[in-house]
Amino acid sequence: MRKVIFFNFEESNNIKQKLAGLTEGDEVNVHLGEKIHYEAAFKSYNSKDETAAFIIDRFYENGGELVTFHLDEITGLELPLSEDAVEGEDE
């Protein structure tokens, strides 16, 4: 089983840059103020409308809701860090 480890890029990149670098299906934690959607699957980013779509609650029965957030709502994104990168940190 593969582990997914999250880290916060917030200080080094802004949210627009992060969204532009994601591909459909990438797993992220989406922060909306005090609310967090864990392990949301990235669907799309519309730079004209400044909106991003994610599939949330994928692991619940009857889950998999498609939601769209305006960039003003997103206060942070945590991107998965590969397991290989984590192993290299200890060496």
N, C-alpha and C positions, 0 to 999 in steps of 0.2 A: 504494500500500500504506500502510495506517495504522500509525503507530508506537504502541506502548504503553510509557509511561514510568511507573516506579514511584517512590513516595516513602513514607516511614514516618511515620504519624500518631501513633505510640505516645505521645508526650509530651502531646498535646493531647486525646486521647480514649481511653477504655478500650475493651477488646476487645468488650464487650457492646454498647456504643453503635455501634461500627463494624459489627458483624454485623447489628444491627437496621436499619441504614441501607442495607444491600446489597439488591439485587434478584437474582432467579434469573438466572444466567448471567454476573453480574459477575465479572471476572477479578481475582484477588488472589494474592499470594505469602503462603503460610501458613507461619509459623515455629513449629516444634515443638522447642524447645531448639536444638540444633546442626543439626537437619535442617530443610530448607526445601523445600516443594512449590511450585515456580514455576508461575505462570499457571494456578492451579487455578480452576475455574469454580464459583462459589458456587451451592449448590443450595437449602439451607434452614437456618434457625436455630430451635431449639426452646428457648425461654426457660425453660420448666418443667424440662426435663431438663438444661439448660445444655449442649446439644450443637449442633454445626454440621456440616452435610454439604457435601462438595465433590466435584467430579469432577476427578481428578488424571490425569496422564500422557495427556492427550487427544490429543497430537500424535504419539504412538508408534503403530506398527502394533499392532493388538490392544489399544490403550490405552483410556482412558476408564473407569477404575475409580472407583466411588462409595465414598467413605470418610467415616466420621463420627468427629469428635474431640470430646472433652469439653473444656470451656473451660479446665480445669486444664492440659491438654496444650498449648494454644495460647499461645505466648509473644510472638507479634507477628503483625500483619497489615500488609501493604503494599498500598495501594490504588492503582489507576491514576490518573494525573493527565492530564487532557485535553491534547492537543497545543496547543489554543488558549491554555490557561493558561500553558504553557511559553513560547510565542511572546511573550506579553504581558510576561513577566519581563524580557526583554532590552530592552524599549522604555523 
